[in-house]
Amino acid sequence: MPHSPDIPFCPLQPTDKQRLFLRQTELEVFFGGAAGGGKSIALLMGALQHVAVPGYSALIIRKDLPRLALPGGLIPRSHEWLAGQAEWSGARRQWRFATDGPDATLTFGYLARPLDKYRYASSEFQYIAFDELTDFDEDDYLFLFSRLRQPKHLGLPLRIRSASNPGGVGHLWVKQRFVVQESDATEDAAGGVIHTHGRVYIPARIADNPALDEAEYRKTLAHLPSVVRERLMNGDWSIQETGLIRAEFLRYYVEVAGQLELLEPGGKLLAAIPDGSCHRFVTIDPAGTSADRTREARGRGASWTVAQVWDQPGREWAQFLILRHQERKQVGFGELCGLVERVYREWSPTRLYIEGEKLGRAVVDQLGRDLPISCLPIGVQDKATRAGKLIVKLERGEIFLPRLENSWRPILEAEWLSWTGDERQHADQIDAAAYAAILANEKGDGVIRLQRPVVRM
């Protein structure tokens, strides 16, 4: 079988965009955008670049094994290229390449559940590739960096490579990591390569794959719903799904000269609220509910304790909620009590409310004599239903986030904007805010003047 002179055993000549992808030397390279641009094939090409080196090891990851094995998937494609030229182990899902030293290997793997990543805990690879990166959690992606290593004598470039269309549960974090062009991002005008913080993003278009019947494929994609169509046809990362919380719902405020300035979407001043003139309260999701424990037992990752500090203005602005601060940590019971005490000491709320399952009740029993803390009834068990008032207030533009806060706000927005109501998704920051929206409707009358919070060093 003839093969590309650049890539052992590959029967195809890389397209210009694939060649651009294969030439990159940075640690992280993401090939993303429209469907049909040859992205997955580029990952397989990249895995084969160094199979002549003794001891070289490559790993290609997909969310689950069936998608790797589907017709047209990378395992069947690898058999088309490698059958008779390398040794296949079905049990290991691994190709072995004879060299003049230790065999080189190419392994196919999957990460269907958070615990699956630990199957690679004792392995080492010089090339790790994620096919359809937006199917993965960011934690899984980052964990695999710990498997990227080599003995000194090997001397190969260590590479993390990925490819994906827009969409999926990881759409937002992938976009923020690679696609968003910040002030220090630069673009290679000739090749369309975008560099940000040492990472490389290569936009993919349908037209990049000359082997594809572009006109016919576009006709096929035209039948899809608008959001999916724009993501697959044009590689549009800015398109938001009609989800439960949408980017256009978000409103912001800035703190200027002793007041909170609430801003309209275009940045125009909507209202100026004197700092310290609001009813202040705290909502806490302790991440200890029976649903949380069930999710953890099923390997879906530990939940987070979230404490949110809210200001609610009075009189004509009583419909608004202003999120002043958030703490988000994974803590034990003693640390949780310490977190609650610290938030109370620093922010002086009139009351703290904690979700009223077992752990929340234990916190109230422990701290209730010294702090104004009480349990919130769980009420509706379905998170999406419980978040109904929150979503309504967001859609009305009645909830404001700190525009200039860059530590916890991006994490909160990532959870809010990626949430579909699926019980498998983390929703601790949504739960805490949902309780605030419920309380705001019940306690909108009467303004309590408070001292400014203690300055945190």
C-alpha positions as CSV (number, residue, x, y, z in Angstrom):
1,M,0.0,0.0,0.0
2,P,1.5,3.4,-0.9
3,H,1.7,5.9,1.9
4,S,2.4,9.5,2.6
5,P,6.2,10.2,2.8
6,D,5.6,12.2,5.9
7,I,3.5,9.7,7.8
8,P,4.4,6.0,8.0
9,F,1.6,3.6,6.8
10,C,-0.8,6.5,5.9
11,P,-2.2,5.9,2.4
12,L,-3.4,9.5,2.1
13,Q,-1.7,12.7,1.3
14,P,-2.6,15.2,4.1
15,T,-4.7,18.2,3.0
16,D,-3.1,21.6,3.5
17,K,-5.0,22.1,6.7
18,Q,-4.0,18.7,8.0
19,R,-0.4,19.4,7.1
20,L,-0.6,22.6,9.0
21,F,-2.0,20.7,12.0
22,L,0.9,18.1,11.8
23,R,3.6,20.8,11.7
24,Q,2.7,22.4,15.0
25,T,5.3,22.1,17.8
26,E,3.3,23.5,20.7
27,L,2.2,21.2,23.5
28,E,-1.5,21.7,22.9
29,V,-3.1,22.0,19.5
30,F,-6.9,22.0,18.8
31,F,-8.3,21.4,15.3
32,G,-11.9,22.5,15.6
33,G,-14.9,23.8,13.7
34,A,-17.0,22.6,10.8
35,A,-17.8,18.9,10.2
36,G,-16.1,17.2,7.3
37,G,-12.8,19.1,7.6
38,G,-10.7,15.9,8.1
39,K,-10.1,16.6,11.8
40,S,-10.3,13.0,13.1
41,I,-8.1,11.7,10.3
42,A,-5.6,14.3,11.3
43,L,-5.4,12.9,14.8
44,L,-4.7,9.4,13.4
45,M,-2.0,10.9,11.1
46,G,-0.4,12.6,14.1
47,A,-0.4,9.4,16.1
48,L,1.6,7.6,13.3
49,Q,4.3,10.3,12.8
50,H,6.8,8.7,15.2
51,V,5.9,4.9,15.1
52,A,9.4,4.2,13.7
53,V,10.9,5.3,17.0
54,P,11.6,2.4,19.4
55,G,9.4,2.7,22.5
56,Y,7.1,5.4,21.2
57,S,3.6,5.3,22.6
58,A,0.4,7.1,21.3
59,L,-3.1,7.1,22.7
60,I,-6.3,8.2,20.9
61,I,-9.3,8.8,23.3
62,R,-13.0,8.9,22.5
63,K,-15.8,9.3,25.0
64,D,-16.9,5.7,24.6
65,L,-15.7,2.7,22.7
66,P,-18.7,2.2,20.4
67,R,-18.0,5.6,18.7
68,L,-14.4,4.5,18.0
69,A,-15.6,1.3,16.4
70,L,-18.4,2.6,14.3
71,P,-18.1,2.4,10.5
72,G,-15.9,5.3,9.5
73,G,-14.5,5.6,13.0
74,L,-10.8,5.6,13.8
75,I,-10.5,1.9,14.7
76,P,-11.9,0.7,11.4
77,R,-9.9,3.4,9.6
78,S,-6.7,2.2,11.3
79,H,-7.4,-1.3,10.1
80,E,-7.7,0.0,6.5
81,W,-4.3,1.6,6.9
82,L,-2.3,-0.9,9.1
83,A,-3.7,-4.4,8.5
84,G,-0.7,-6.6,7.5
85,Q,1.8,-3.9,8.4
86,A,1.5,-3.9,12.2
87,E,0.2,-6.3,14.8
88,W,-3.3,-5.7,16.2
89,S,-4.5,-6.8,19.7
90,G,-8.2,-6.6,20.0
91,A,-8.2,-7.1,23.8
92,R,-5.9,-4.1,24.2
93,R,-7.3,-2.1,21.3
94,Q,-3.7,-1.6,20.3
95,W,-1.4,-1.7,17.3
96,R,2.2,-2.7,17.8
97,F,4.9,-1.6,15.3
98,A,8.2,-3.6,15.1
99,T,11.3,-1.4,15.4
100,D,15.0,-2.1,16.1
101,G,14.2,-1.8,19.8
102,P,11.1,-1.9,21.9
103,D,7.9,-1.9,19.8
104,A,6.1,1.4,19.2
105,T,2.4,1.3,20.1
106,L,-0.9,3.1,19.2
107,T,-3.7,2.5,21.7
108,F,-7.4,3.4,21.4
109,G,-9.1,4.3,24.7
110,Y,-12.2,5.8,26.1
111,L,-13.4,7.9,29.1
112,A,-17.1,7.1,29.5
113,R,-17.1,7.9,33.2
114,P,-14.9,10.1,35.5
115,L,-13.3,7.0,37.0
116,D,-12.3,5.7,33.6
117,K,-9.3,8.1,33.5
118,Y,-7.6,6.1,36.3
119,R,-7.2,3.1,34.0
120,Y,-4.3,5.1,32.4
121,A,-2.8,6.1,35.8
122,S,0.3,3.9,35.4
123,S,0.8,4.5,31.6
124,E,3.0,7.0,29.8
125,F,2.5,8.4,26.3
126,Q,4.2,10.9,24.1
127,Y,1.1,11.6,22.0
128,I,-2.4,11.8,23.5
129,A,-5.3,12.8,21.2
130,F,-9.0,13.5,22.1
131,D,-11.5,12.9,19.3
132,E,-14.6,15.1,19.7
133,L,-13.1,17.1,22.7
134,T,-16.4,18.7,23.5
135,D,-17.8,15.3,24.7
136,F,-15.3,15.5,27.6
137,D,-15.2,17.3,31.0
138,E,-12.2,19.6,31.4
139,D,-11.0,17.6,34.4
140,D,-10.6,14.5,32.3
141,Y,-8.7,16.4,29.7
142,L,-6.3,17.9,32.2
143,F,-5.8,14.6,34.1
144,L,-4.4,13.0,30.9
145,F,-1.6,15.6,30.9
146,S,-0.1,13.6,33.8
147,R,0.3,10.6,31.5
148,L,2.3,12.6,29.0
149,R,6.0,11.8,29.6
150,Q,9.0,9.9,28.3
151,P,12.4,8.6,29.3
152,K,15.3,11.0,28.6
153,H,16.7,8.9,25.8
154,L,13.5,9.0,23.7
155,G,13.8,12.7,22.8
156,L,10.4,13.0,21.2
157,P,8.1,16.1,21.3
158,L,5.3,15.6,23.8
159,R,2.0,16.4,22.2
160,I,-1.6,16.8,23.3
161,R,-3.9,17.0,20.3
162,S,-7.6,17.3,20.0
163,A,-10.4,17.8,17.4
164,S,-14.1,18.6,17.7
165,N,-17.1,20.3,16.2
166,P,-18.8,23.0,18.3
167,G,-21.6,21.8,20.7
168,G,-21.7,19.0,23.3
169,V,-21.4,19.3,27.1
170,G,-17.9,20.7,26.9
171,H,-18.6,23.4,24.3
172,L,-18.0,26.3,26.7
173,W,-14.8,25.2,28.3
174,V,-13.3,24.2,25.0
175,K,-14.3,27.5,23.5
176,Q,-12.8,29.4,26.4
177,R,-9.5,27.4,26.3
178,F,-8.8,27.5,22.6
179,V,-11.3,29.5,20.5
180,V,-11.8,32.8,22.4
181,Q,-9.2,35.3,21.1
182,E,-8.0,37.4,24.0
183,S,-6.0,40.5,23.8
184,D,-2.7,38.6,23.5
185,A,-3.9,36.2,20.9
186,T,-2.3,36.3,17.5
187,E,-3.4,34.9,14.1
188,D,-1.2,33.7,11.3
189,A,-3.0,35.4,8.4
190,A,-1.6,33.0,5.9
191,G,-2.7,29.8,7.6
192,G,-5.5,30.9,10.0
193,V,-3.6,29.5,13.0
194,I,-4.6,31.2,16.3
195,H,-2.1,31.3,19.1
196,T,-3.3,32.0,22.7
197,H,-1.3,31.5,25.8
198,G,1.0,28.9,24.2
199,R,-2.0,26.9,22.8
200,V,-2.8,26.6,19.1
201,Y,-6.3,26.6,17.6
202,I,-6.7,25.6,13.9
203,P,-10.2,26.4,12.5
204,A,-11.7,23.8,10.3
205,R,-14.0,24.3,7.3
206,I,-15.8,21.9,5.1
207,A,-13.8,23.3,2.2
208,D,-10.6,22.2,3.8
209,N,-11.3,18.6,2.7
210,P,-11.0,18.3,-1.1
211,A,-12.0,14.7,-1.0
212,L,-15.5,15.7,0.3
213,D,-18.4,16.6,-2.0
214,E,-18.9,20.0,-0.4
215,A,-22.1,21.0,-2.2
216,E,-23.8,17.7,-1.5
217,Y,-22.7,17.7,2.2
218,R,-24.0,21.3,2.6
219,K,-27.4,20.2,1.2
220,T,-27.5,17.4,3.8
221,L,-26.6,19.7,6.7
222,A,-29.2,22.3,5.6
223,H,-31.9,20.0,7.0
224,L,-30.6,20.2,10.5
225,P,-31.9,22.5,13.3
226,S,-30.4,26.0,13.1
227,V,-28.0,25.7,16.0
228,V,-26.6,22.3,14.9
229,R,-26.5,23.4,11.3
230,E,-24.4,26.5,12.0
231,R,-22.0,24.6,14.2
232,L,-21.5,21.8,11.8
233,M,-21.7,23.7,8.5
234,N,-19.8,26.8,9.5
235,G,-17.9,25.8,12.6
236,D,-19.6,28.6,14.6
237,W,-18.6,28.5,18.2
238,S,-20.6,31.6,19.1
239,I,-24.0,30.0,18.5
240,Q,-25.8,29.3,21.8
241,E,-28.2,26.4,22.2
242,T,-31.7,27.3,23.3
243,G,-30.8,26.0,26.7
244,L,-32.1,26.7,30.2
245,I,-29.7,29.6,30.8
246,R,-28.4,31.6,27.8
247,A,-25.6,34.0,27.5
248,E,-27.9,36.9,26.6
249,F,-29.6,36.6,30.0
250,L,-26.5,37.6,31.9
251,R,-26.2,41.1,33.4
252,Y,-23.3,42.8,35.2
253,Y,-22.5,45.5,37.7
254,V,-19.4,47.4,38.7
255,E,-18.5,48.9,42.1
256,V,-17.7,52.5,41.8
257,A,-17.3,55.3,44.5
258,G,-19.3,53.6,47.2
259,Q,-22.1,52.3,45.0
260,L,-23.0,49.4,42.8
261,E,-23.8,50.4,39.3
262,L,-26.1,48.0,37.5
263,L,-25.5,47.9,33.8
264,E,-27.7,47.3,30.8
265,P,-26.4,44.8,28.2
266,G,-24.8,47.6,26.2
267,G,-23.0,49.0,29.2
268,K,-25.4,51.9,29.9
269,L,-26.2,52.6,33.6
270,L,-29.5,51.1,34.7
271,A,-29.4,51.9,38.4
272,A,-27.0,53.1,41.1
273,I,-27.4,51.2,44.4
274,P,-25.6,52.7,47.5
275,D,-23.2,50.0,48.8
276,G,-24.5,48.8,52.1
277,S,-28.1,49.7,51.5
278,C,-29.4,46.2,50.6
279,H,-30.8,43.2,52.4
280,R,-27.9,40.8,52.4
281,F,-28.2,37.0,52.7
282,V,-26.2,33.9,51.9
283,T,-27.3,30.7,50.3
284,I,-25.4,27.5,50.7
285,D,-25.5,24.2,48.8
286,P,-23.4,21.9,51.0
287,A,-23.1,19.1,48.3
288,G,-24.2,16.4,50.7
289,T,-27.6,15.5,49.4
290,S,-28.6,11.9,48.7
291,A,-28.6,12.7,45.0
292,D,-25.0,13.9,45.3
293,R,-24.0,10.8,47.0
294,T,-25.7,8.6,44.4
295,R,-24.0,10.5,41.6
296,E,-20.6,10.1,43.3
297,A,-21.2,6.3,43.8
298,R,-21.9,6.0,40.1
299,G,-18.5,7.6,39.3
300,R,-19.8,10.9,38.1
301,G,-17.5,13.0,40.1
302,A,-17.7,14.7,43.5
303,S,-20.0,17.7,44.0
304,W,-18.9,21.1,45.3
305,T,-20.0,23.1,48.3
306,V,-21.1,26.5,47.2
307,A,-21.8,29.6,49.3
308,Q,-23.1,32.7,47.6
309,V,-23.5,36.2,49.1
310,W,-26.4,38.1,47.7
311,D,-27.6,41.7,48.0
312,Q,-31.2,42.6,47.3
313,P,-32.0,46.3,46.9
314,G,-35.3,47.8,48.3
315,R,-38.1,49.8,47.0
316,E,-38.2,50.2,43.2
317,W,-35.2,47.9,42.6
318,A,-36.4,45.0,44.9
319,Q,-36.8,42.6,42.0
320,F,-33.0,42.7,41.5
321,L,-30.4,40.3,43.0
322,I,-26.7,41.2,43.1
323,L,-24.2,38.4,43.5
324,R,-21.4,39.9,45.6
325,H,-19.2,36.8,46.3
326,Q,-19.0,33.1,45.9
327,E,-17.0,30.3,47.6
328,R,-16.8,27.0,45.8
329,K,-14.8,24.2,47.5
330,Q,-14.8,20.5,48.1
331,V,-14.7,20.2,51.9
332,G,-15.4,18.0,54.8
333,F,-17.8,18.8,57.6
334,G,-15.3,20.7,59.8
335,E,-14.1,22.7,56.8
336,L,-17.6,23.5,55.7
337,C,-18.4,24.9,59.2
338,G,-15.3,27.0,59.0
339,L,-16.2,28.3,55.5
340,V,-19.7,29.3,56.7
341,E,-18.2,31.1,59.7
342,R,-15.7,33.0,57.6
343,V,-18.3,34.1,55.0
344,Y,-20.5,35.4,57.9
345,R,-17.6,37.2,59.5
346,E,-16.4,38.8,56.2
347,W,-19.7,39.8,54.7
348,S,-22.1,40.4,57.7
349,P,-25.3,39.0,56.1
350,T,-28.6,39.3,58.0
351,R,-29.1,35.6,57.5
352,L,-27.6,32.4,56.1
353,Y,-29.6,29.7,54.5
354,I,-28.3,26.2,53.9
355,E,-29.9,23.3,52.0
356,G,-31.8,21.3,54.5
357,E,-30.8,17.7,53.9
358,K,-28.7,15.8,56.5
359,L,-25.4,17.7,56.1
360,G,-27.2,21.1,56.2
361,R,-29.1,20.2,59.3
362,A,-25.8,19.1,61.0
363,V,-24.3,22.5,60.1
364,V,-27.3,24.3,61.7
365,D,-27.0,22.2,64.8
366,Q,-23.3,23.0,65.1
367,L,-23.4,26.8,64.3
368,G,-27.0,27.8,65.0
369,R,-26.3,29.1,68.5
370,D,-23.8,31.6,67.3
371,L,-24.9,32.5,63.7
372,P,-28.3,33.4,62.2
373,I,-28.4,30.3,60.0
374,S,-31.3,28.1,59.1
375,C,-32.2,25.3,56.8
376,L,-34.0,25.7,53.5
377,P,-36.5,22.9,52.8
378,I,-35.4,20.8,49.8
379,G,-39.0,20.9,48.4
380,V,-38.9,20.1,44.7
381,Q,-36.3,17.4,44.1
382,D,-35.9,18.0,40.4
383,K,-33.1,20.6,40.0
384,A,-34.5,22.0,36.7
385,T,-37.9,22.6,38.3
386,R,-36.4,24.1,41.4
387,A,-34.3,26.5,39.2
388,G,-37.5,27.8,37.5
389,K,-37.6,31.1,39.4
390,L,-33.9,31.6,38.9
391,I,-34.2,31.2,35.1
392,V,-37.2,33.5,35.0
393,K,-35.2,36.2,36.8
394,L,-32.2,35.7,34.6
395,E,-34.3,36.0,31.5
396,R,-35.9,39.2,32.8
397,G,-32.4,40.6,33.4
398,E,-32.9,40.8,37.2
399,I,-29.7,39.1,38.3
400,F,-26.3,40.9,38.2
401,L,-22.8,39.5,38.4
402,P,-19.5,41.4,39.0
403,R,-18.2,42.4,35.6
404,L,-14.6,42.8,36.9
405,E,-14.3,39.6,39.0
406,N,-12.2,37.0,37.3
407,S,-11.6,34.3,39.9
408,W,-15.0,32.7,40.5
409,R,-17.3,34.3,38.0
410,P,-16.0,32.4,34.9
411,I,-16.4,29.1,36.7
412,L,-20.0,30.1,37.6
413,E,-20.8,31.2,34.1
414,A,-19.4,28.0,32.6
415,E,-21.7,25.9,34.7
416,W,-24.7,28.1,34.1
417,L,-24.3,28.4,30.4
418,S,-23.6,24.7,29.8
419,W,-26.4,23.4,32.0
420,T,-29.2,21.5,30.2
421,G,-31.0,20.2,33.3
422,D,-29.3,16.7,32.8
423,E,-28.9,15.2,36.3
424,R,-25.4,14.0,35.3
425,Q,-24.2,17.6,35.1
426,H,-22.8,19.5,38.1
427,A,-25.4,22.1,39.2
428,D,-24.2,23.2,42.7
429,Q,-23.7,26.9,41.6
430,I,-27.2,26.7,40.0
431,D,-28.8,25.2,43.1
432,A,-27.4,27.9,45.4
433,A,-28.6,30.6,43.0
434,A,-32.0,29.0,42.7
435,Y,-32.5,29.2,46.4
436,A,-31.6,32.9,46.3
437,A,-34.3,33.5,43.6
438,I,-36.9,31.7,45.7
439,L,-35.9,33.8,48.8
440,A,-35.9,37.0,46.9
441,N,-39.5,36.5,45.9
442,E,-40.4,35.9,49.5
443,K,-38.3,38.6,51.2
444,G,-38.4,41.5,48.8
445,D,-39.9,44.0,51.3
446,G,-37.9,46.0,53.8
447,V,-34.3,47.2,53.4
448,I,-31.7,46.5,56.1
449,R,-28.7,48.9,56.1
450,L,-25.5,47.0,56.7
451,Q,-21.9,47.8,57.3
452,R,-19.5,47.2,54.4
453,P,-17.9,43.8,54.4
454,V,-14.5,43.3,56.0
455,V,-11.8,43.8,53.5
456,R,-10.3,40.4,52.5
457,M,-6.5,40.3,52.2
